[in-house]
Amino acid sequence: MKKLSLLAGFLATSMYYAQIKFEEGYFIDNSGAKKEVLIRNVDWKNNPVDIEYKTDNASKVQKETISNIQEFSINGGRKFIRAKVMLDRSSGNLNSMSYTHEPDFKEETIFLKYVVEGKAGLFYYEDGNLRRYFYSSESSEPKQLIYKPYYIDQASIAYNEDYKKQIAEQLKCGITAEQIKRLDYTTKDLTKTFIQYNECSGNQIINYEKKDEKAKSLIHLNIRAGINTSELNVYEPSNITPSYHFGNKNSFRIGLELEYVLPFNKNKWAVFIEPTYQYYKNSTEVVTLPGSLFETRYTATADYKSIEVPFGVRHYFFLSDKSKIFLNAAYVLDFALNSTVTIERSKMDIESGGNMIFGAGFKYDKFSAEVRVGTYRGLFRNYMYVDGDYRAASFILGYTLF
C-alpha cells in the first residue's frame, strides 16, 4: 500500500507539467491591425475579459485585455467580438427574482461569442449563472434577445419572452409564426432559427456551434478492473491498537464507470460514478495469555464483500490529442454483502460506512491505468462496544467502451 501511495504522489506531481496548449489564432487591436498569434485556449465557460498569447512557441506569454482587443479567434474554433451593449443582468434565481416585467438594462462592454455569423448574427454571453443571447442584423450593433422570468406575486412566475417578438420583426424570411411560438431560449433552437433565416436570404453563414461540437459534453462507459491491497482491523473497547489485525491482502476488484465530461474548459473536467465489486477475506491466529497455563489459541476470520459506489470529480491534464494524465477524488457509498467477522464463536455482521478515495492516472486513447488510495472506512455502525475499519489502495486498468 505504501508503494502505491508513493506512485500516486509521483503521478500527481508530474501533472504540473501538463497544460492547455496555445493554438493558432489572431486578434484585432484598437488600431484595426490583425495580429497572428498563438492563443491559450482554455475553452472558456464564462465569456473572457482578456486573453493570454505568444507570438511563437519560443516567446514569452503575454496578456491583452478587452480594452485593447476588438476581436479574437482561435483557428477552426471560437470567435469573440467586443461590443458595447445594453445588458440585463436580472436574476432567474427564485430567491432574487424581480417583480418587474421590463429588463433592467445597463451599458457594458463585453466579449460576445459568435454562435452564427451571417447577415443575421447570433451571439452568446455567459457569466456565472447569467446566460444571454444577442443578435445583429445587417451589421448593426448587437442587441440582447429579451427573456426574463419575474414574479407576478409571491406564488406565481411569469416570463417576458420579447425575444420572440424581436425575431419575428427582424427575421422575416423562412420563419413561420408557429415556429416562433414554439421557440425556446436555448442555443439549439436559436441556432436553428438563425441558420434557417440566413439560408432563406441566400447569405453565407458560419455555424460556430457546429464547429465547436468537439467541445460538447461526452458520456463514456468504462470497464475498470484491478487489484486491491487492503487491510482490516477490529478494535475492542478502550483499545487504541487493533485487537485483531488481519493484515494486508491482495484481491481482485471489477467495476463499470459512467463518466460525464463537462462541456467547458477544454473538456478538462468530468464527473463519474463507478459501481464496483470488491472483496477481502483473511484470517489471523489469536493467542490469549501466551506462555501461561491458560494460554488459548483460536482463529479470527474476516469475510468482507461489498458493492462500492464512488461519486466523484476528475480533472484531466492533456499531453496530446490521445494522451492525458488525470486526478480524481470521490466519496464512496459502500453496501456490504453478507459480510462478517468471526471471533471464536462470536459472529458480527459488517455494516460499513462511507469514505473518500483519491486517485491519479494516465489515459492513452481507450486505455487507462490508475493508482487509487482510500481513507479508512468504518465497518460496525450497528455495534456500540466494538469498532473496526478497512482501508484499500488499488491499481486499476480501464478500457473505454464508448
N, C-alpha and C positions, 0 to 999 in steps of 0.2 A: 504493500500500500504506500509506503514511503517513496519508493521509486516512481510509482505512478504520479504521486503528488509533485515530485520534482519535475517530471516530464511535463505536467500540466503548467507548472510555473514557467518552464522554458518556452513552451509554445505561446503562452500569454505575452511573455517579454518580446518574442520575435514579432508579434503583431504590430509593435511600434513602427516597424519599418514598412508596413503595407499602408497605402494611402490611395485616395481617389486620384485618377490620372488627370493631367492637364490635356485638354483636347483642342484641336484646331478650331478657330473661330475668328470673330472680329468684333470691334466696337467702333462706333462713330462718336467722335468728341464734339464739343460745342462749336468748333470751327467748321464742322462738316467733314473733317478728314477721317477716312476709313483706315483703321489700323488692323492688319492681320496679325493675330497673336495666338498664344495657347492659353485657354481659359480653364480655370479649375472648375470642373463640372461636378457640383455637389447635388444635382438633381433636386433643386430647391422645393421644399414643401410650401414654405411661405415665400411670396414674391420677394426677391432680394432688394437690398438698398445699396449694394456695392458688389464688385467682383474682384477676384484675385487672378492675375495673369502673368505670363512670362513672354518675352519676345522670342525666345527659343528655348530648347531643352536645357541648355547650359547656363542660361541667365538667371538672375535672382528673381524671386517672387515680388510683384508689385501689386498695389491695390488702387482701384479707382472707384469713386463714389457716384451716386446718381446725379449729383450736381454737375458732373463733368462728362456724363455719357448721355447721348441722345438715344442710342440703340445699341444692342449687342446680341450676338447669336453664336451658337455652337453648331458647327457644320453638321448637317444631317439630323439636327435635333431642334432644340427650343430657340425661340426668338422673343426678345423683350424690347419694348419701346418705352421711353419716358413720356409721361403725359401729365398735364395739369388738368385735373378733373374735379367735378363735384361728386364727393363720395359720401354715401350714407353708411354710417357705422352703427346703426341701430341694432341692438342685440336681439337674437332669436331665442335667448335663454329665458325660460319661464320665470326665473327669479328677477330678471332685469328688463323684461319686455315692456315697451311703452304702451300708452293708451292712445297714441296718435296715429291716424291713418297715413299722414304725409311723411315722406322720408325727411330725415334731418341732415340735409346736405351741408358739407363743409369743403372748402377748396383744399386739395392736397396735390403734391407732386409725387407720383409713384411710378414704379415699373409695372407695365401691363404685359402679360404673357399672351402672345398670339395663339389662338386656337384655330381660326380660319382666316386666311389672308386672301382678299379679293376686293371686288367693287364694294361689297358689304363685308366689313371685317368684324370678327368676334374675338373678344379678349377675356382674360380671366385674371382675377385678383384674389389672393388668399393671404390672410394674416391671422394666425391662430384659428379661432372658431369663425372668423369672418370670411364669407365667400361671396364674391360679387362678379357679375358678368357685365361687360361693356360692349358697345357696338360703335362702328363708324360707317358712314355711307358717303360715297363719292369723295373720299379723302378728307372728310370732316374730322374734327376733333372727337375723340371717343367720349361717349356718354353712357352713364350707367343704365342698364336694364333694371327697372324698378321691381323689386319683390320684397315685401315687408310683412311679417306677421305682427299682429298687435292685439291688445286686449280690447274687447268691447265692454266687458265688465270682469269682475274677478273670476267668473266661471266660464267665460266664453272668449274664444280667439277667432279673429278674422284675418284675412290675408289681402294685402294690397298687391294685385297682380297686374299692375300697369305695364309690365314688360310685354304682355300680350297685345295691348293696345299700341305700344311703340312698334312692335314688329309688324302688326297689321298696317300701320301707316307708312313704314319705311320699306318693307319687303313685299312689293305688290306684283311679283311675278312667280307663278308656280306654287303659291302657298294658299291653301283654302281656309275658309273660316272654321271649318270643322277641325283641321289640323291645329290651328291656333288655340282653339278651345281646349284641346287635349294636351297642349304643350306644357311640359314640366320645366321648372327652372333648374335644369341639370345640363352637364356638359354634353351628354349623349343626345338629348332632344334638341338643344340649341344648335349643336354642330350640324346635325342632320338638316335642320331648317335653313341655316345659312348656306350650306353647300347646295341645297335644292334651289334656293333663290339665285345664287351666283351662276349655277349651271343653266337655269332658265333664262338668265340675262345674257348668256353667251360669254361670260367672263372667265378668265383663267383664275384658278384658285390653288392655294397651298393648304392642305389639311394637316396641320401640325399635330392634331390628335392622333391621326393615323401614323405619322412619323414617330410618334412618341410611344407606340404600343409596347415596345420592349420594356418600358419603364412601368407598365401596369402591374397590378398585383398578380402574383403567381401562387398557385397551390401545388405543393409537392407531396407525394406519398413515398415514404422511405422505409425499407426494411432495415432493421437495426439489430444486429446480433453481436454478442461479445462475451467477455469473461469478467466476472465479478471476483474481486478479492475482498472477503468480508470477515468481520469478527462480531461475536455476540457475547454479551456479558449479562450476568444476573447478580443482583445485589440483595443482601438480606438487610433488615432494619439495622440502622446505626453503623453499617459498614461502608466506609468510603471506597476501599479497594474492592474489586469484584469478588464476591463469594464463589462464583462459578465463572471461570473464564474459558470459553470454548475455543478460543484461538482463531487464527486466520484459516480460511478455507476458500479454495477456488471453485467456482461453479459457473454454469452456463446461464446466460440471460438472452432473451429474444423479445423484440418489440416491433411495433408498427407506428411510425411517426407521421403525423399530418402537420405540414408546415405551411404557413401563410406568409408570403413575402410582401411587405408593405410597399405601396406604390409611391414612395418618395425617397429622397436622399440616396439616389442611385441604387435602389434595391438592397441597401446595406442592412436593413432591419427586418426581422421576421419574428413571428410568434409561433409556438408549436405546442402540440400535445402528443405524448408518446406512451400509450398503454404498453406495459412491459411485464412479462412473466419472469420472476426470479425465485431462486430457492437457496436455502442454506441448511445443511444438515451436518451435524458434528456431535461428537461426544467427548467427555473428559472423565478421567478417574478422580474420584474424590476420596481423600483419606482424612478421617477424623481421629483425633487423639493419637497421632502417629507415635510409635515406639512404646506405647503403654499397653497394659493388659487389656484395655478396652478399645484397642485400635479397630476401626471399621473401614472397610473399603466398599465403595459402590460406584456405579456409573451414572453420570448425569447426561441426558441426551437432549439436544435442541433440534427440532424439525420445523423449519420456518419456510413456508411457501406463500407467495403473495402476488397480486397484480399491483404494480406501481403505476401511477398516472401523474407524470410531471406536467405542469402547466408553466411554460417558460418563454423567455425572450432571448433572441440570438442576434449577434452583431457580426457582420461579415467585413473582412478586410481583403479587397480584391488584389491579387498579384498579377493576373492576366485575365483574358476572357473566359478561360476554363478553370483556373485555379484560384483558390481563396482560402484564407485562414478564418477561423471563427471562434468567438467566445459566446458562451451561453450560461444562463442561470435560470433555475426553475424551482417552484415549490411542488413537493411531491405529496399526493394523497396516496395512502397505502391501504390495500384491502387484503388482510390475511386470509389464507385458505386452509382451514383445518390444521392450524399450526399450534404446536405445543412445546413446552419444555417439561421434561420428566426428571424429577429428582427423587431417588429412592421410589417410594410408592406414590408420591405426590405428582399429579399431572396438572400443569397450569396452561390454560388457553392463552394464546398470544392475541392481544388486541392492540394493534400498532397505531401510532400517531403519524403525523407528517414530519417532513424535514426539508432542508434545502439541498440542492445539488449545484455544482459549478463545473463547467467543462471548457476545454479548449481543443480545437481540432483543425484538420486540413481536409479540403474537398477538392478533388480534381474531376471535372465533368460529372459523371453519375456516381463516383465512388468517394467515400469519406472514411476518415479514421478520427476517433476522438478519445481523449483521456478525460475521465469524469471522476470527481470526488464529492462524496456526500457528507453532510453533518450527521451527528448522532440522532437516531430515531428511537423514541420511547416504545416499549413493547407491551407493558402491562397496565393499560389505562384502567382496567376494572379491578385492580388489586390495591389495597391500601398499604399492606405491610411487605410488599416486595416490589422491586423495581428492576428494570433491565433496559439495555439499549443495543442497537445494531448500527453498524456503520459499514459502508462499502465504497471501494474505489473500482472503477470499471475501465476496461479498454474495449471500445465499440467500433465495429466495422459496419458501414452502411452502404446501401445501394438505392438510388432513386429510380422508382418505377415510372413516375411521370412528374 
